[in-house]
């Protein structure tokens, strides 16, 4: 390994190919994190040159290269082990300088910058060899378009964005090119160009000019063309009026800065250096490698060593992960944090295949250890990874009203994704026609298990361990049937894993202040599930399609307008009411726009407003008076629906099938009650409300349903 300081002229003047292997990550640098800091550094050094003369070296970081074998007479080629993002960005910036110098015929600068951006070829047999830097596969087409566009108009033409308006407000033109001026206006609107004005201060005409441009840029999607447009705008803004003599002076300062002042440390590896290990331990400036990037590097290096067709393997099975439009690198929320979707999948995947509780910090090391232990070819591992990734992506893409979409939406609302590793294998195994009934039966039991435990206040802290044990048991028995899943859950008796029965469920439902003990999104999910269960298009005038908010029917601040029952013990009555107002019987959902009108007013005024603006089933049968007895009665009535949504089954034998008894999303509220032989009997079991005294006499079993903190 040799490390040397090199200027950009040292690196890019010779005929050379710096090639990023396909198994590196795609281009991820962006404006705020990378382009702007890079330009600011170059800007500061160039300004110093203008004011003081002479050189002031500026360190841009390090790149790691490994020599590629080549035949005699071929161009010198190096593989980029680390630094692809930086080298690619520098090439785009050099391309912009060349194009500006060419457009304004600034001396010999077009040829000087061209020397750093393009190799001279003796023939056109391999035209891509003209590029000094050749990024990873996912970005090559974008890079080729950008490096040959010649101007912002070229960018717009190649990405078919030619429908933008051409009229430009006065005072924003630094160039005769209307596309450039549009982009400068956009930059000004975002407050990114020195001397710009805020978007709010733009005239309507200026906004009309800027807004379509913003939309058009978003439609490109790729980062490289936006990098070109960014550098074109900020460099042209700094150079100033092309008719001013300072324009050429500033161009000269930029050229000298690029040639002499910007320094990289180039680390050249020799045959004894482990390029893979170095790649795994280094990060690009400001943009850490994702664990999935390291997995990709590991797998495709192994494939390369095995002599496999890595290009075909990448195109068929991995390119989708590098395509920004597929959303794999998009950050999504899980718990309190956001993480890239592909890394969330990787964690669930590893939990499934290893049976371990895999920490976020150990994703790659765990994958490498497991993959090596499998002793399978790299292509087998790639295909396996992709197959389960496709299953995982389906979790977000089921039809909106399907049982599957409902299940995963509710898992997100109650913030429980520990079942995802199990569901990966469930979907993997149940692929035969009609298998969706078996899958839905499993979903129904899992949802009932999790929701009942949440309502009863049982701790979720050991769910990771519980579902890992479940997966191991199912794998050992080679049985991922709904029956096997149900039997496992029914056998759990520990406080950390028990599936609450109907008695415990009812006690918690009737008396626990769910609004206070559950986070709001869980309470909202329960209320939305009840609404969905009760919904009947023949009697309901409204179906939930957007955001709703939770409303207390008897307000939390009831003291001023809601009198206590006459003759009641004041302290006891207050205590009862303060608990009941947060139970499910006193909660409903309303449209967000209506909620401010519901205030703390008396029931006589609140009820008509609810009926007037909300056709939700939860609100259709509200009585003319509202007190403690009405709250308890409504809790009991809603419990019938809750039993239908989240039933607790009787223990079944190993030979029984659950597909025929899986609860349906549209089952009526009294048709799936555990222990009932008919809907009529079910109604008699669930409809009898407890008295207020009974609620007090039957406290929640704290051994099973106390809240965990």
C-alpha positions as CSV (number, residue, x, y, z in Angstrom):
1,X,0.0,0.0,0.0
2,X,1.3,3.4,-1.0
3,X,-0.2,6.8,-0.1
4,X,0.7,9.9,-2.0
5,X,-0.6,13.5,-2.2
6,X,-1.9,14.2,-5.7
7,X,-3.5,17.2,-7.3
8,X,-6.5,16.9,-9.7
9,X,-4.1,17.5,-12.5
10,X,-1.9,14.6,-11.4
11,X,-4.9,12.3,-11.2
12,X,-6.9,13.3,-14.3
13,X,-4.3,14.5,-16.9
14,X,-3.0,11.1,-17.9
15,X,-5.1,8.7,-20.0
16,X,-6.6,6.6,-17.2
17,X,-9.8,4.7,-16.3
18,X,-11.0,4.8,-12.7
19,X,-13.7,2.2,-12.6
20,X,-16.2,1.6,-9.8
21,X,-17.1,-2.0,-9.5
22,X,-20.8,-2.9,-9.9
23,X,-21.1,-4.1,-6.4
24,X,-20.5,-0.7,-4.9
25,X,-23.4,1.5,-3.9
26,X,-25.0,3.9,-6.3
27,X,-24.4,7.7,-6.3
28,X,-25.8,9.1,-3.1
29,X,-24.2,12.5,-2.7
30,X,-26.7,15.4,-2.5
31,X,-26.8,19.2,-2.3
32,X,-27.0,19.9,1.4
33,X,-24.6,17.2,2.6
34,X,-22.0,17.2,-0.1
35,X,-22.3,19.4,-3.2
36,X,-22.7,22.6,-1.3
37,X,-19.8,21.9,1.2
38,X,-17.5,20.9,-1.8
39,X,-18.4,24.1,-3.7
40,X,-17.9,26.2,-0.7
41,X,-14.4,24.9,-0.2
42,X,-13.5,25.5,-3.8
43,X,-15.2,28.9,-3.7
44,X,-13.2,29.9,-0.6
45,X,-9.8,28.9,-2.1
46,X,-10.6,30.6,-5.4
47,X,-11.6,33.8,-3.6
48,X,-8.3,33.7,-1.6
49,X,-6.4,33.4,-4.9
50,X,-8.2,36.4,-6.3
51,X,-7.4,38.5,-3.3
52,X,-3.9,37.3,-2.3
53,X,-2.5,35.5,-5.3
54,X,-0.5,32.3,-5.0
55,X,-1.5,28.9,-3.9
56,X,-3.3,27.7,-0.8
57,X,-3.7,23.9,-0.9
58,X,-6.9,22.4,0.3
59,X,-7.3,18.7,1.3
60,X,-10.4,17.0,-0.3
61,X,-10.0,13.6,1.4
62,X,-8.6,10.3,0.3
63,X,-9.4,7.8,-2.4
64,X,-8.3,4.1,-2.5
65,X,-7.4,2.5,-5.8
66,X,-6.4,-1.0,-6.9
67,X,-4.6,-1.6,-10.2
68,X,-6.5,-3.7,-12.7
69,X,-4.7,-6.1,-15.0
70,X,-4.7,-5.0,-18.6
71,X,-3.2,-6.1,-21.8
72,X,-0.1,-4.4,-23.4
73,X,-1.2,-1.3,-25.2
74,X,-4.5,-0.9,-23.2
75,X,-5.2,2.1,-21.2
76,X,-4.1,2.2,-17.5
77,X,-7.1,1.2,-15.3
78,X,-7.7,1.3,-11.6
79,X,-10.6,-0.1,-9.5
80,X,-12.1,2.4,-7.1
81,X,-12.1,0.8,-3.7
82,X,-13.2,3.9,-1.9
83,X,-13.9,7.4,-3.2
84,X,-16.3,6.8,-6.0
85,X,-18.7,9.5,-4.8
86,X,-16.0,12.1,-4.6
87,X,-14.3,11.3,-7.9
88,X,-17.7,11.2,-9.7
89,X,-18.7,14.5,-8.3
90,X,-15.4,16.1,-9.3
91,X,-15.9,14.9,-12.8
92,X,-19.3,16.5,-13.0
93,X,-17.9,19.7,-11.7
94,X,-15.1,19.7,-14.2
95,X,-17.7,19.0,-16.9
96,X,-19.6,22.1,-15.9
97,X,-16.5,24.3,-16.0
98,X,-15.7,23.0,-19.4
99,X,-19.3,23.6,-20.7
100,X,-19.4,27.2,-19.3
101,X,-16.0,28.0,-20.7
102,X,-17.0,26.6,-24.1
103,X,-20.4,28.5,-24.1
104,X,-18.7,31.8,-23.4
105,X,-15.5,31.1,-25.5
106,X,-13.2,31.8,-22.5
107,X,-9.7,31.4,-23.9
108,X,-8.3,27.8,-24.0
109,X,-10.1,26.8,-20.8
110,X,-12.6,24.5,-22.7
111,X,-9.6,22.3,-23.9
112,X,-7.9,22.5,-20.5
113,X,-10.9,21.3,-18.6
114,X,-11.7,18.7,-21.4
115,X,-8.3,17.2,-20.7
116,X,-9.4,16.3,-17.2
117,X,-12.7,14.9,-18.3
118,X,-12.1,12.9,-21.4
119,X,-9.5,10.4,-22.6
120,X,-8.5,10.6,-26.3
121,X,-9.3,7.4,-28.1
122,X,-7.7,6.1,-31.2
123,X,-10.9,4.4,-32.3
124,X,-14.5,4.2,-31.2
125,X,-14.6,0.5,-30.5
126,X,-15.1,1.2,-26.8
127,X,-16.6,4.7,-26.6
128,X,-17.1,4.6,-22.8
129,X,-13.3,4.4,-22.4
130,X,-13.4,8.1,-23.1
131,X,-14.6,8.7,-19.5
132,X,-11.9,9.2,-16.9
133,X,-14.2,7.9,-14.2
134,X,-16.7,5.2,-14.8
135,X,-19.2,4.9,-11.9
136,X,-21.1,1.8,-10.7
137,X,-23.6,0.1,-13.0
138,X,-26.7,1.9,-11.5
139,X,-25.4,5.3,-12.5
140,X,-23.6,4.8,-15.8
141,X,-26.4,5.8,-18.0
142,X,-27.0,9.0,-16.0
143,X,-23.3,9.8,-15.9
144,X,-23.0,9.3,-19.7
145,X,-26.0,11.7,-20.3
146,X,-24.6,14.4,-17.9
147,X,-21.0,14.3,-19.3
148,X,-22.2,14.6,-22.9
149,X,-25.1,17.1,-22.4
150,X,-22.9,20.2,-23.0
151,X,-25.3,22.6,-21.2
152,X,-28.3,22.7,-19.0
153,X,-30.5,22.7,-22.1
154,X,-28.8,19.5,-23.0
155,X,-29.8,18.1,-19.6
156,X,-33.4,19.2,-20.1
157,X,-33.5,17.7,-23.6
158,X,-32.0,14.3,-22.6
159,X,-34.5,14.0,-19.7
160,X,-37.3,15.4,-21.8
161,X,-38.1,18.4,-19.7
162,X,-38.7,20.7,-22.7
163,X,-42.2,22.0,-21.7
164,X,-41.1,24.6,-19.2
165,X,-42.1,28.3,-19.8
166,X,-39.5,30.5,-21.5
167,X,-40.6,33.9,-20.3
168,X,-38.3,35.1,-17.6
169,X,-38.8,37.9,-15.0
170,X,-36.5,40.8,-15.2
171,X,-33.5,41.0,-12.9
172,X,-32.6,37.4,-12.7
173,X,-30.7,36.8,-15.9
174,X,-27.0,36.1,-15.7
175,X,-27.0,34.3,-18.9
176,X,-28.9,34.3,-22.2
177,X,-29.8,30.6,-21.7
178,X,-33.4,30.7,-20.3
179,X,-32.9,27.3,-18.7
180,X,-30.0,28.6,-16.7
181,X,-31.9,31.6,-15.6
182,X,-34.8,29.4,-14.5
183,X,-32.5,27.4,-12.4
184,X,-30.9,30.5,-10.9
185,X,-34.4,31.7,-10.1
186,X,-35.1,28.4,-8.4
187,X,-31.8,28.7,-6.4
188,X,-32.8,32.2,-5.4
189,X,-36.2,31.1,-4.4
190,X,-34.6,28.5,-2.1
191,X,-32.3,31.1,-0.6
192,X,-29.2,29.3,-1.8
193,X,-27.5,32.0,-4.0
194,X,-25.8,34.9,-2.4
195,X,-28.0,38.0,-2.6
196,X,-31.1,36.0,-3.3
197,X,-34.6,36.7,-1.9
198,X,-36.9,34.4,0.0
199,X,-39.5,32.5,-1.9
200,X,-42.2,34.2,0.1
201,X,-41.0,37.6,-1.3
202,X,-41.1,36.5,-5.0
203,X,-43.8,38.1,-7.1
204,X,-46.6,35.8,-8.5
205,X,-44.9,35.9,-11.9
206,X,-41.6,34.8,-10.4
207,X,-43.2,32.0,-8.5
208,X,-45.1,30.9,-11.6
209,X,-41.7,30.7,-13.3
210,X,-40.0,28.8,-10.4
211,X,-42.7,26.3,-9.5
212,X,-42.8,24.3,-12.8
213,X,-39.0,24.1,-12.6
214,X,-39.2,22.6,-9.2
215,X,-41.7,20.0,-10.4
216,X,-39.6,19.2,-13.5
217,X,-36.4,18.7,-11.5
218,X,-38.2,16.3,-9.1
219,X,-39.4,14.3,-12.1
220,X,-35.8,13.6,-13.1
221,X,-35.3,11.6,-9.9
222,X,-31.6,10.9,-10.4
223,X,-28.9,12.8,-8.5
224,X,-26.3,13.2,-11.1
225,X,-28.2,15.6,-13.5
226,X,-29.2,17.6,-10.5
227,X,-25.6,17.8,-9.4
228,X,-24.7,19.2,-12.9
229,X,-27.5,21.8,-12.6
230,X,-26.5,22.8,-9.1
231,X,-22.8,23.3,-10.0
232,X,-23.8,25.2,-13.2
233,X,-26.0,27.6,-11.3
234,X,-23.6,28.4,-8.4
235,X,-20.5,28.6,-10.6
236,X,-22.2,30.9,-13.1
237,X,-23.6,33.0,-10.2
238,X,-20.0,33.4,-8.8
239,X,-18.4,34.1,-12.2
240,X,-20.9,37.0,-12.7
241,X,-21.7,38.8,-16.0
242,X,-19.9,37.2,-18.9
243,X,-19.4,40.7,-20.4
244,X,-17.4,41.9,-17.4
245,X,-13.6,41.4,-17.4
246,X,-13.8,39.9,-14.0
247,X,-15.6,36.9,-15.6
248,X,-12.3,35.7,-17.2
249,X,-10.3,36.5,-14.1
250,X,-12.6,34.4,-12.0
251,X,-12.5,31.5,-14.5
252,X,-8.7,31.6,-14.3
253,X,-8.8,31.5,-10.5
254,X,-11.1,28.5,-10.7
255,X,-8.8,26.7,-13.1
256,X,-5.7,27.3,-11.0
257,X,-7.5,26.3,-7.9
258,X,-8.6,23.0,-9.5
259,X,-5.2,22.4,-11.0
260,X,-2.9,23.3,-8.1
261,X,-4.8,23.8,-4.8
262,X,-7.1,20.8,-4.5
263,X,-5.3,17.8,-3.1
264,X,-6.4,14.2,-2.7
265,X,-4.4,11.5,-0.9
266,X,-4.4,8.6,-3.3
267,X,-3.8,5.2,-1.7
268,X,-2.7,2.6,-4.2
269,X,-3.1,-1.0,-3.1
270,X,-0.7,-3.7,-4.0
271,X,-1.3,-7.4,-4.4
272,X,-0.9,-8.1,-0.6
273,X,-3.6,-5.7,0.4
274,X,-7.1,-7.0,1.1
275,X,-9.3,-4.7,-1.0
276,X,-12.5,-6.1,0.4
277,X,-11.6,-5.5,4.0
278,X,-10.5,-2.0,3.2
279,X,-13.8,-1.3,1.5
280,X,-15.8,-2.6,4.4
281,X,-14.0,-0.3,6.9
282,X,-14.0,3.0,5.0
283,X,-16.8,5.5,4.5
284,X,-17.2,8.1,1.8
285,X,-17.1,11.7,3.1
286,X,-20.3,12.4,5.1
287,X,-22.2,9.5,3.7
288,X,-21.7,6.2,5.7
289,X,-22.0,3.0,3.9
290,X,-25.2,1.1,4.5
291,X,-24.9,-2.4,5.8
292,X,-26.7,-3.5,2.6
293,X,-23.9,-1.8,0.6
294,X,-21.4,-4.0,2.5
295,X,-23.5,-7.1,1.9
296,X,-23.6,-6.2,-1.8
297,X,-19.8,-5.8,-1.9
298,X,-19.2,-9.1,-0.1
299,X,-21.6,-11.1,-2.3
300,X,-20.4,-9.8,-5.6
301,X,-16.7,-10.0,-4.8
302,X,-17.3,-13.7,-3.9
303,X,-19.2,-14.1,-7.1
304,X,-16.3,-12.6,-9.0
305,X,-13.8,-14.9,-7.3
306,X,-16.0,-17.8,-8.2
307,X,-15.9,-16.8,-11.9
308,X,-19.6,-16.2,-12.0
309,X,-21.2,-13.7,-14.5
310,X,-21.4,-10.8,-12.1
311,X,-22.9,-8.4,-14.6
312,X,-25.8,-10.7,-15.3
313,X,-26.3,-11.6,-11.7
314,X,-26.4,-7.9,-10.7
315,X,-28.8,-6.9,-13.5
316,X,-31.2,-9.7,-12.8
317,X,-31.2,-9.8,-9.0
318,X,-29.6,-6.7,-7.4
319,X,-30.1,-3.7,-9.7
320,X,-33.5,-3.1,-8.2
321,X,-32.0,-2.2,-4.8
322,X,-29.9,0.6,-6.4
323,X,-32.8,2.0,-8.4
324,X,-34.0,5.1,-6.5
325,X,-37.5,4.8,-7.9
326,X,-37.9,1.4,-6.2
327,X,-37.6,3.0,-2.7
328,X,-35.2,0.6,-1.2
329,X,-32.9,3.3,0.1
330,X,-35.8,5.5,1.3
331,X,-35.8,6.1,5.0
332,X,-38.9,4.8,6.7
333,X,-39.9,5.1,10.4
334,X,-39.7,2.1,12.7
335,X,-40.2,3.1,16.3
336,X,-38.7,6.5,17.0
337,X,-36.1,6.3,14.3
338,X,-35.9,6.3,10.6
339,X,-33.7,3.9,8.7
340,X,-33.3,2.9,5.0
341,X,-35.9,0.3,4.0
342,X,-33.3,-2.1,2.7
343,X,-31.6,-2.2,6.1
344,X,-34.9,-2.8,7.9
345,X,-35.4,-5.7,5.6
346,X,-31.9,-7.0,6.2
347,X,-32.5,-7.0,10.0
348,X,-35.8,-9.0,9.6
349,X,-34.2,-11.3,7.1
350,X,-31.2,-12.1,9.4
351,X,-33.5,-12.6,12.3
352,X,-35.3,-15.3,10.2
353,X,-32.3,-17.1,8.8
354,X,-30.0,-17.0,11.9
355,X,-32.6,-17.2,14.7
356,X,-30.8,-14.5,16.5
357,X,-31.8,-11.0,17.8
358,X,-29.6,-9.0,15.4
359,X,-28.5,-5.6,16.4
360,X,-28.6,-2.7,13.9
361,X,-24.8,-2.2,14.4
362,X,-24.1,-5.9,13.6
363,X,-26.1,-6.4,10.4
364,X,-23.2,-6.9,8.0
365,X,-20.9,-8.8,10.4
366,X,-23.9,-11.1,11.2
367,X,-24.7,-11.6,7.5
368,X,-21.1,-12.4,6.6
369,X,-20.7,-14.9,9.4
370,X,-23.9,-16.6,8.4
371,X,-23.2,-16.6,4.7
372,X,-19.7,-18.1,5.2
373,X,-21.1,-20.8,7.4
374,X,-23.7,-21.8,4.7
375,X,-20.9,-22.7,2.3
376,X,-23.1,-22.0,-0.7
377,X,-22.2,-20.3,-3.9
378,X,-22.5,-16.5,-4.0
379,X,-25.2,-16.6,-6.7
380,X,-27.4,-18.9,-4.5
381,X,-27.1,-16.3,-1.7
382,X,-28.0,-13.4,-4.0
383,X,-31.1,-15.2,-5.3
384,X,-32.1,-16.1,-1.8
385,X,-31.7,-12.5,-0.6
386,X,-33.7,-11.2,-3.5
387,X,-36.6,-13.7,-3.1
388,X,-37.2,-12.6,0.5
389,X,-36.7,-9.0,-0.4
390,X,-39.5,-9.2,-2.9
391,X,-41.8,-10.7,-0.2
392,X,-40.9,-7.9,2.2
393,X,-41.7,-5.2,-0.4
394,X,-45.1,-6.7,-0.9
395,X,-45.9,-5.9,2.8
396,X,-46.3,-2.2,1.7
397,X,-48.0,-2.9,-1.6
398,X,-51.1,-5.0,-1.0
399,X,-54.4,-3.6,-2.3
400,X,-55.7,-1.0,0.1
401,X,-58.8,-2.8,1.3
402,X,-57.2,-6.3,1.5
403,X,-56.9,-8.2,4.7
404,X,-53.1,-8.2,4.2
405,X,-52.9,-4.4,3.9
406,X,-55.1,-4.1,7.0
407,X,-52.8,-6.4,9.0
408,X,-49.6,-4.6,8.1
409,X,-51.2,-1.2,8.6
410,X,-52.3,-2.2,12.1
411,X,-48.8,-3.6,12.9
412,X,-47.4,-0.2,12.0
413,X,-50.0,1.6,14.1
414,X,-49.2,-0.5,17.2
415,X,-45.5,-0.2,16.3
416,X,-44.9,-4.0,16.3
417,X,-42.8,-5.2,13.5
418,X,-41.3,-8.2,15.4
419,X,-43.6,-10.5,13.5
420,X,-42.1,-9.5,10.1
421,X,-39.4,-12.2,10.1
422,X,-42.1,-14.8,10.8
423,X,-44.3,-13.4,8.0
424,X,-41.4,-13.5,5.5
425,X,-41.3,-17.3,5.9
426,X,-45.1,-17.6,6.0
427,X,-45.4,-15.9,2.6
428,X,-42.4,-17.8,1.3
429,X,-44.0,-21.2,2.1
430,X,-47.6,-20.5,1.3
431,X,-47.6,-20.0,-2.5
432,X,-50.1,-22.5,-3.7
433,X,-53.5,-21.4,-5.1
434,X,-55.8,-20.6,-2.2
435,X,-53.0,-20.3,0.3
436,X,-54.1,-16.8,1.1
437,X,-56.7,-18.2,3.5
438,X,-54.0,-19.9,5.5
439,X,-52.0,-16.7,5.6
440,X,-55.0,-14.6,6.7
441,X,-55.7,-17.1,9.5
442,X,-52.2,-16.6,10.8
443,X,-52.6,-12.8,10.5
444,X,-55.9,-12.9,12.4
445,X,-54.3,-14.9,15.3
446,X,-51.2,-12.7,15.4
447,X,-53.3,-9.5,15.4
448,X,-55.6,-10.8,18.1
449,X,-52.6,-11.9,20.2
450,X,-50.9,-8.5,20.0
451,X,-54.0,-6.3,20.3
452,X,-55.4,-8.2,23.2
453,X,-52.1,-8.0,25.1
454,X,-51.8,-4.2,24.3
455,X,-55.3,-3.6,25.7
456,X,-54.7,-5.7,28.7
457,X,-51.4,-3.8,29.4
458,X,-49.1,-6.8,29.0
459,X,-45.5,-6.0,28.2
460,X,-44.1,-6.3,24.6
461,X,-40.5,-6.3,25.7
462,X,-39.9,-10.0,25.0
463,X,-41.7,-10.2,21.6
464,X,-38.3,-10.5,19.8
465,X,-37.5,-13.6,21.9
466,X,-41.0,-15.0,21.6
467,X,-41.3,-14.8,17.9
468,X,-37.8,-16.2,17.4
469,X,-38.8,-19.2,19.4
470,X,-41.9,-19.5,17.3
471,X,-40.0,-19.4,14.1
472,X,-37.4,-22.0,15.4
473,X,-40.3,-24.3,16.4
474,X,-42.0,-24.0,13.1
475,X,-38.8,-24.6,11.2
476,X,-37.9,-27.6,13.4
477,X,-41.4,-29.1,12.7
478,X,-41.3,-28.1,9.1
479,X,-44.8,-26.8,9.7
480,X,-45.8,-23.1,9.1
481,X,-49.5,-23.8,9.1
482,X,-52.0,-21.6,10.8
483,X,-52.8,-24.5,13.2
484,X,-49.1,-24.7,14.2
485,X,-48.9,-20.9,14.8
486,X,-52.1,-20.9,16.9
487,X,-51.1,-23.9,19.0
488,X,-47.8,-22.3,19.9
489,X,-49.5,-19.1,21.0
490,X,-52.2,-20.8,23.0
491,X,-49.6,-22.8,24.9
492,X,-47.9,-19.7,26.3
493,X,-48.6,-19.1,29.9
494,X,-45.9,-16.7,31.1
495,X,-47.0,-13.1,31.7
496,X,-44.6,-12.1,28.9
497,X,-46.3,-14.3,26.3
498,X,-49.8,-15.3,27.3
499,X,-52.7,-14.7,24.9
500,X,-55.4,-13.1,27.1
501,X,-58.7,-14.9,27.1
502,X,-62.1,-13.3,26.9
503,X,-62.5,-12.7,30.6
504,X,-59.3,-10.8,30.9
505,X,-59.9,-9.0,27.7
506,X,-63.4,-7.9,28.8
507,X,-62.2,-6.7,32.2
508,X,-59.5,-4.6,30.6
509,X,-61.8,-3.4,27.9
510,X,-64.5,-2.2,30.3
511,X,-62.3,-0.5,32.9
512,X,-58.8,0.4,31.6
513,X,-58.3,4.0,30.7
514,X,-56.9,3.2,27.3
515,X,-56.6,6.8,26.2
516,X,-54.1,7.4,29.0
517,X,-52.2,4.1,29.0
518,X,-51.8,3.5,25.2
519,X,-50.0,5.8,22.8
520,X,-52.6,7.7,20.7
521,X,-51.8,5.8,17.4
522,X,-52.7,2.5,19.1
523,X,-55.9,3.9,20.5
524,X,-56.8,5.4,17.1
525,X,-56.1,2.0,15.5
526,X,-58.5,0.3,17.9
527,X,-61.3,2.8,17.2
528,X,-60.7,2.7,13.4
529,X,-60.9,-1.1,13.6
530,X,-64.2,-0.9,15.4
531,X,-65.5,1.6,12.8
532,X,-64.4,-0.8,10.0
533,X,-66.1,-3.7,11.7
534,X,-69.4,-1.8,12.2
535,X,-69.4,-0.2,8.8
536,X,-72.4,-0.8,6.6
537,X,-72.6,1.1,3.3
538,X,-76.4,0.9,3.4
539,X,-76.6,2.8,6.8
540,X,-73.3,4.7,7.0
541,X,-72.8,8.0,5.2
542,X,-69.0,8.1,5.7
543,X,-66.1,5.7,5.3
544,X,-62.7,6.5,6.8
545,X,-60.5,7.6,4.0
546,X,-58.2,10.2,5.6
547,X,-56.9,11.4,8.9
548,X,-59.2,11.2,12.0
549,X,-58.7,12.4,15.5
550,X,-59.8,10.9,18.9
551,X,-62.6,12.7,20.7
552,X,-63.8,12.3,24.3
553,X,-67.6,12.2,24.3
554,X,-67.7,13.3,27.9
555,X,-64.9,15.9,27.8
556,X,-61.7,15.5,29.9
557,X,-62.5,18.9,31.4
558,X,-66.0,18.1,32.5
559,X,-66.2,19.9,35.8
560,X,-67.8,23.1,34.6
561,X,-70.7,21.8,32.4
562,X,-71.1,18.2,33.3
563,X,-72.6,17.8,36.8
564,X,-72.1,14.7,38.9
565,X,-75.1,12.5,39.7
566,X,-77.1,13.9,42.5
567,X,-76.7,12.3,45.8
568,X,-73.5,10.5,44.8
569,X,-70.4,10.4,47.0
570,X,-68.4,13.3,45.5
571,X,-64.9,11.8,45.8
572,X,-66.0,8.3,44.7
573,X,-68.0,9.8,41.8
574,X,-65.2,12.0,40.7
575,X,-62.8,9.0,40.8
576,X,-65.1,6.8,38.8
577,X,-65.8,9.5,36.2
578,X,-62.1,10.4,35.8
579,X,-61.4,6.8,35.0
580,X,-64.4,6.2,32.8
581,X,-63.8,9.2,30.5
582,X,-60.6,7.5,29.2
583,X,-62.2,4.1,28.7
584,X,-63.1,2.9,25.2
585,X,-66.9,3.6,25.8
586,X,-66.2,7.4,26.0
587,X,-63.9,7.6,23.0
588,X,-64.8,8.1,19.3
589,X,-63.2,9.3,16.2
590,X,-64.1,12.4,14.2
591,X,-62.8,14.2,11.2
592,X,-59.9,16.5,12.0
593,X,-61.8,19.6,10.7
594,X,-64.7,18.9,13.1
595,X,-62.7,18.3,16.3
596,X,-62.3,22.0,17.3
597,X,-66.1,22.4,17.3
598,X,-66.5,19.6,19.9
599,X,-64.8,21.6,22.7
600,X,-66.0,21.0,26.3
601,X,-69.6,22.0,25.6
602,X,-72.7,20.2,27.0
603,X,-73.9,17.0,25.4
604,X,-77.1,18.7,24.1
605,X,-74.9,20.9,21.8
606,X,-72.2,18.4,21.1
607,X,-74.4,15.5,20.0
608,X,-76.1,17.3,17.1
609,X,-72.7,18.4,15.8
610,X,-71.4,14.9,15.8
611,X,-74.5,13.6,14.0
612,X,-74.4,16.6,11.5
613,X,-70.9,16.2,10.4
614,X,-70.0,12.6,11.0
615,X,-71.7,9.6,9.4
616,X,-69.3,7.2,11.1
617,X,-70.9,4.1,12.5
618,X,-69.3,4.6,15.9
619,X,-71.4,7.8,16.2
620,X,-74.7,6.8,14.7
621,X,-76.4,5.3,17.8
622,X,-75.3,7.7,20.5
623,X,-78.1,8.3,23.0
624,X,-79.7,11.6,23.8
625,X,-78.1,11.6,27.3
626,X,-74.6,10.8,28.2
627,X,-73.3,9.8,31.6
628,X,-71.4,7.0,33.4
629,X,-74.0,4.4,32.7
630,X,-74.1,5.3,29.0
631,X,-70.3,5.0,28.8
632,X,-70.3,1.5,30.4
633,X,-73.1,0.4,28.1
634,X,-71.3,1.6,25.0
635,X,-68.1,-0.2,26.2
636,X,-70.1,-3.4,26.5
637,X,-71.7,-2.9,23.1
638,X,-68.3,-2.2,21.4
639,X,-66.8,-5.3,23.1
640,X,-69.0,-7.5,20.9
641,X,-67.4,-5.9,17.9
642,X,-63.9,-6.3,19.5
643,X,-64.5,-10.0,20.0
644,X,-65.3,-10.4,16.3
645,X,-62.2,-8.5,15.2
646,X,-59.8,-10.1,17.7
647,X,-61.3,-13.5,18.7
648,X,-59.6,-15.9,21.1
649,X,-59.9,-19.4,19.7
650,X,-60.4,-22.7,21.5
651,X,-57.4,-25.0,21.5
652,X,-57.4,-27.1,18.3
653,X,-55.8,-30.4,17.5
654,X,-52.8,-30.8,15.3
655,X,-54.9,-32.2,12.4
656,X,-57.4,-29.3,12.3
657,X,-57.3,-26.7,9.6
658,X,-57.9,-23.1,10.5
659,X,-58.5,-21.7,7.0
660,X,-62.2,-22.3,7.3
661,X,-62.6,-20.5,10.6
662,X,-60.2,-17.6,10.1
663,X,-62.0,-14.3,11.1
664,X,-63.0,-12.1,8.3
665,X,-62.6,-8.4,8.2
666,X,-66.3,-8.1,7.4
667,X,-67.6,-10.7,9.9
668,X,-70.6,-9.4,11.9
669,X,-69.9,-8.4,15.5
670,X,-71.6,-11.5,17.1
671,X,-70.6,-14.3,14.7
672,X,-67.1,-15.2,15.9
673,X,-67.3,-15.2,19.7
674,X,-65.3,-17.9,21.4
675,X,-67.5,-20.5,23.0
676,X,-70.7,-19.4,21.3
677,X,-72.6,-21.9,19.2
678,X,-74.7,-19.4,17.3
679,X,-74.8,-15.6,16.7
680,X,-77.8,-15.4,19.0
681,X,-75.9,-17.1,21.8
682,X,-72.9,-14.9,21.1
683,X,-75.0,-11.8,21.5
684,X,-76.3,-13.0,24.9
685,X,-72.7,-13.7,26.0
686,X,-71.3,-10.3,25.0
687,X,-74.2,-7.8,25.3
688,X,-74.8,-7.8,29.1
689,X,-73.1,-4.7,30.5
690,X,-71.6,-4.7,33.9
691,X,-72.9,-2.3,36.4
692,X,-70.7,0.5,37.7
693,X,-70.5,-1.3,41.0
694,X,-69.5,-4.5,39.2
695,X,-66.7,-2.6,37.4
696,X,-65.4,-1.5,40.7
697,X,-65.7,-5.0,42.2
698,X,-63.9,-6.7,39.3
699,X,-60.5,-5.1,39.0
700,X,-58.1,-6.0,36.2
701,X,-55.9,-9.0,37.1
702,X,-52.7,-7.2,37.7
703,X,-50.7,-10.4,37.5
704,X,-51.6,-10.4,33.8
705,X,-52.8,-7.0,32.7
706,X,-50.8,-4.4,34.6
707,X,-49.1,-1.7,32.5
708,X,-45.4,-2.3,32.0
709,X,-43.1,0.7,32.3
